Amino acid sequence: MPEFDSASFDIAAEQAKAKLEADLQTAPADVRKGMIYMLKWFSSWYMTAGHKRLGRICVDLAKKNPS
């Protein structure tokens, strides 16, 4: 199994953050409202449920609800 490379995860996280910030600036108002809802939902649960579990929930629901 390859060794964990935290640097590549850090780079990917920065790229994800930049993309999300850009999308928040350019998204139509209704989409932006939904994005902000999800950000607040995540923020309200991550301390008690954990970011990994919440991430799994998001991925699972995204698979079940393709656009």
C-alpha distances in whole Angstrom, upper triangle without the diagonal:
4,7,9,12,15,17,16,17,20,21,20,22,25,25,25,28,30,30,31,34,35,35,37,40,40,40,43,44,44,40,40,41,39,36,38,38,34,34,36,35,31,33,35,32,29,30,31,29,26,24,21,24,26,23,22,26,27,24,26,29,29,27,30,33,32,35
4,6,9,12,14,13,14,17,18,18,20,22,23,23,26,27,28,29,32,33,33,35,37,38,38,41,43,42,39,38,40,37,35,36,37,33,32,35,34,30,32,34,32,29,30,31,29,25,24,21,24,26,23,23,27,27,24,26,29,28,28,31,33,32,34
4,6,9,12,12,12,15,17,17,18,21,22,22,24,26,27,28,31,32,33,34,37,38,38,41,42,42,38,38,39,37,34,35,36,33,31,34,33,29,30,33,31,27,28,29,27,24,22,20,23,25,23,23,27,27,25,27,30,29,29,32,34,33,35
4,6,9,9,9,12,14,14,15,18,19,19,21,23,24,25,27,29,29,31,33,34,35,38,39,39,35,34,36,34,31,32,33,29,28,30,29,26,27,29,27,24,25,26,24,21,19,17,20,22,19,20,24,24,22,24,27,27,27,30,31,31,33
4,5,6,7,9,10,11,13,15,16,17,19,21,22,23,25,26,27,29,31,32,33,36,38,38,34,33,35,33,29,31,32,28,27,29,29,26,26,29,27,24,25,27,25,22,19,18,22,23,20,21,25,24,22,25,28,27,27,31,32,31,32
4,5,5,6,9,10,10,12,14,15,16,18,20,21,22,24,25,27,29,30,31,34,35,35,32,31,32,31,27,28,29,26,24,27,27,23,23,26,25,21,22,24,23,19,17,16,20,21,18,20,23,23,22,25,27,26,27,30,31,30,32
4,5,5,6,9,10,11,12,14,15,17,18,20,21,23,24,26,27,29,30,33,35,35,32,30,32,31,27,28,30,27,25,27,28,24,25,28,27,23,24,27,26,22,19,19,23,23,20,22,25,24,23,27,29,27,28,31,32,31,32
4,5,5,6,9,10,11,12,14,15,16,18,20,21,22,24,26,27,28,31,33,33,30,29,31,29,26,27,29,26,24,27,27,24,24,28,26,23,25,27,26,22,19,18,22,22,19,21,24,22,21,24,26,24,25,29,29,28,29
4,5,5,6,9,10,10,12,14,15,16,18,20,21,22,24,26,26,30,31,31,27,26,28,26,23,24,25,22,20,23,23,20,21,24,23,19,21,24,22,18,15,14,18,18,15,17,20,19,18,21,23,22,23,26,27,26,27
4,5,5,6,9,10,10,12,14,15,16,18,20,21,23,24,25,29,30,30,27,25,27,26,22,23,25,22,20,23,23,20,20,23,23,19,21,24,22,19,16,16,20,19,17,19,22,20,20,24,25,24,25,28,29,28,28
4,5,5,6,9,10,11,12,14,15,17,18,20,21,23,24,28,29,30,26,25,27,26,22,23,26,23,21,24,25,22,22,26,25,22,24,27,25,22,18,19,22,21,18,21,23,21,21,24,26,24,25,28,28,27,27
4,5,5,6,9,10,10,12,14,15,16,18,20,21,22,25,27,27,24,22,25,23,20,21,23,20,19,22,22,19,20,24,23,20,22,25,23,20,16,16,19,19,15,18,20,18,17,21,22,20,21,25,25,23,24
4,5,5,6,9,10,10,12,14,15,16,18,20,20,24,25,25,22,20,23,21,18,19,20,18,15,19,19,16,17,20,20,17,19,22,20,17,14,14,17,16,14,17,19,17,16,20,21,19,21,24,24,23,24
4,5,5,6,9,10,10,12,14,15,17,18,20,23,24,25,22,20,23,22,18,19,21,19,17,20,21,18,18,22,22,19,21,24,23,20,17,18,21,19,17,20,22,19,19,23,24,22,24,27,26,25,25
4,5,5,6,9,10,11,12,14,16,17,18,21,23,24,20,19,22,21,17,19,21,19,17,21,22,19,20,24,24,21,24,26,25,22,18,19,22,20,17,20,22,19,18,22,23,20,22,25,25,23,23
4,5,5,6,9,10,10,12,14,15,16,19,21,21,18,16,19,18,14,16,18,15,14,17,18,16,17,20,20,18,21,23,22,19,15,16,19,17,14,17,18,15,15,19,19,17,19,22,21,20,20
4,5,5,6,9,10,11,12,14,15,19,20,20,17,15,18,17,13,14,17,14,12,15,17,15,15,19,19,17,20,23,21,19,15,17,19,17,15,18,19,16,17,21,21,19,21,24,23,22,22
4,6,5,6,9,10,11,12,14,18,19,20,17,15,18,18,14,15,18,17,15,18,20,18,18,22,23,21,23,26,25,23,19,21,23,21,18,22,23,19,20,23,23,21,23,26,25,23,22
4,5,5,6,9,10,11,11,15,17,18,15,13,17,16,13,14,17,15,14,18,19,18,19,22,23,21,24,27,25,23,19,20,22,20,17,20,21,17,18,21,21,18,20,23,21,20,19
4,5,5,6,9,10,10,14,15,16,12,10,13,13,9,11,14,12,10,14,16,14,15,19,19,18,21,24,22,20,17,19,20,17,15,18,19,15,16,20,19,16,19,22,20,19,18
4,5,5,6,9,10,14,14,16,13,11,14,14,11,11,14,14,12,15,17,16,16,19,21,20,22,25,24,22,19,21,23,20,18,22,22,18,20,23,22,20,23,25,23,22,21
4,5,5,6,8,12,14,16,13,11,14,15,12,13,17,16,15,18,20,19,19,23,24,23,26,29,28,26,22,24,26,23,21,24,24,20,21,24,23,21,24,26,23,22,20
4,5,5,6,9,11,12,9,8,12,12,9,11,14,14,13,16,18,17,19,22,23,22,25,28,26,25,21,23,24,21,19,22,22,18,19,22,20,18,21,23,20,19,17
4,6,6,9,9,11,9,6,9,10,7,8,12,12,11,14,16,16,16,19,21,21,24,26,25,24,21,23,24,21,19,22,22,18,20,23,21,19,22,24,21,20,18
4,6,9,10,12,11,8,11,13,11,11,15,16,14,17,19,19,20,23,25,24,27,29,29,27,24,27,28,24,23,26,25,22,23,26,24,22,25,27,24,23,21
4,7,9,11,10,8,12,13,12,13,16,17,16,19,21,21,22,25,27,26,29,32,30,29,26,28,29,25,24,27,26,22,23,26,24,21,24,26,23,21,19
4,6,8,6,6,9,10,9,11,14,14,15,17,19,19,21,23,25,25,28,30,29,28,25,26,27,23,22,25,23,20,21,23,21,19,22,23,20,18,16
4,6,5,6,9,10,10,12,14,16,16,18,20,21,22,24,26,27,30,32,30,30,27,29,29,25,24,27,25,21,23,25,22,20,23,24,20,19,16
4,5,5,6,9,10,10,12,14,15,16,18,20,21,22,25,26,29,30,29,29,27,29,29,25,25,27,25,22,24,26,23,21,24,24,21,21,18
4,5,5,6,9,10,11,13,14,16,17,19,20,21,23,24,28,29,28,28,26,27,27,23,23,25,23,19,22,23,20,18,22,21,18,18,15
4,5,5,6,9,10,11,12,14,15,17,18,20,21,22,26,27,26,25,23,24,24,21,20,22,20,17,18,20,17,15,19,19,16,15,13
4,5,5,6,8,10,10,12,14,15,16,18,20,21,24,26,25,24,22,24,24,20,20,22,21,17,19,21,19,17,21,21,18,18,16
4,5,5,6,9,10,11,12,14,15,16,19,20,23,24,23,24,22,24,23,20,20,22,20,17,20,21,19,18,21,21,18,19,17
4,5,5,6,9,10,10,12,14,15,17,18,21,22,21,21,19,21,21,17,17,19,17,14,16,18,15,14,18,18,15,16,14
4,5,5,6,9,10,11,12,14,16,16,20,21,20,20,17,19,19,15,15,17,16,13,15,17,15,14,17,18,16,16,15
4,5,5,6,8,10,10,12,14,15,18,20,19,19,17,20,20,16,16,19,17,14,17,20,17,17,20,21,19,19,18
4,5,5,6,9,10,11,12,14,17,18,17,18,16,19,18,14,15,18,15,13,16,18,15,15,19,19,17,18,18
4,5,5,6,8,10,11,12,15,16,15,15,13,15,15,11,12,14,12,9,13,15,12,12,16,17,15,16,16
4,5,5,6,9,10,11,14,15,15,14,12,15,15,11,12,15,14,11,15,17,15,15,19,20,18,19,19
4,5,5,6,9,10,12,14,14,14,13,16,16,12,14,17,15,13,17,19,17,17,21,22,20,22,22
4,5,5,6,9,11,12,11,12,12,14,13,10,12,14,12,11,15,16,14,15,19,19,18,20,20
4,5,5,6,9,11,9,9,8,11,11,7,9,12,10,10,13,15,14,15,18,19,18,20,21
4,6,6,8,10,10,10,9,13,13,10,12,15,14,13,17,18,18,18,22,22,22,24,24
4,6,7,8,9,11,11,14,13,11,14,16,14,14,18,19,18,20,23,23,23,25,25
4,6,6,6,7,8,11,10,8,11,13,12,12,16,17,16,18,21,21,21,24,25
4,6,5,5,5,9,8,7,9,12,12,12,15,17,17,18,21,22,22,24,25
4,6,6,8,11,11,10,13,15,15,16,19,20,20,22,24,25,26,28,29
4,6,9,11,10,10,13,15,14,16,19,19,20,22,24,24,25,28,29
4,7,8,6,7,10,11,11,13,15,16,16,19,21,21,22,25,27
4,6,6,6,9,10,11,13,15,16,17,18,20,21,23,24,26
4,6,5,6,9,10,10,12,14,15,16,18,20,21,22,24
4,5,5,6,9,10,11,12,14,15,17,18,20,21,23
4,5,5,6,9,10,10,12,14,15,17,18,20,23
4,5,5,6,9,10,11,12,14,15,16,18,20
4,5,5,6,9,10,10,12,14,15,16,18
4,5,5,6,9,10,11,12,14,16,18
4,6,5,6,8,10,11,12,14,17
4,5,5,6,9,10,10,12,14
4,6,5,6,9,10,11,13
4,5,5,6,9,11,14
4,5,5,6,9,11
4,5,5,6,9
4,6,6,9
4,6,10
4,6
4
